[in-house]
Amino acid sequence: MVRHHVDHYFSEKPRSALVEKPVDTIVLGHRFHFVTPSGAFSSGRADPGSQLLVESVAVKDGMSVLDLGCGWGFVGVVLKKITPSISITCTDVNERALAFAKRNARANGVVLDILSGHLYEPVKDKRFDAIIVNPPMKAGREICYSIIEGALTHLVSGGALHLVAMHNRGGAMLEKKMKEVFGNVETIAKKSGFRVYRSQLVTIQ
């Protein structure tokens, strides 16, 4: 029996033939041009969940932001362009996606710190004001839970985890997990079935 290799966007080294597709979009009044690769999440279009995420997350001047599972760079590029004074670290396990994230950052005139590795491995000792994630639902519940749990040790006091998901396709489960881990969760945006959940790290002095 012949087995055909199937790439997932969370594959480390996609083996499918590379197909490039352009994505031109306007977000919050800014125009962006991206090139997206096959074998990466949301190839050929800006994912509506990611769009809702960047439109609803309040990043302030000087903040440090982690774009976890950055794919081809949509979230990191958009947030950096809109608020240039923030510092953004982007991580992903997919080497092809990361190569395009670097290319897209250059094309849109922004500087991002783009690192390769699984989940929080590339930023082991770092803490951020905000962690922003469109979790890989297809990778399974345990991966998504570990993203939420890991955020606790990678946020500064008062920092927040922002996560987007389809509420009726696993999002409600992740919202519950965020409440369990952080002790708080709120929905800051809703659109087309997607919700952006936010949990803040509150430390008792």
PyMOL commands that set and color helices and strands:
alter all, ss='L'
color gray80, all
select helices_A, chain A and resi 48-56+74-82+95-107+121-123+137-139+141-154+167-182
alter helices_A, ss='H'
color red, helices_A
select strands_A, chain A and resi 20-27+30-37+64-68+87-92+113-116+128-133+155-166+186-191+194-200
alter strands_A, ss='S'
color yellow, strands_A
deselect
rebuild
show_as cartoon
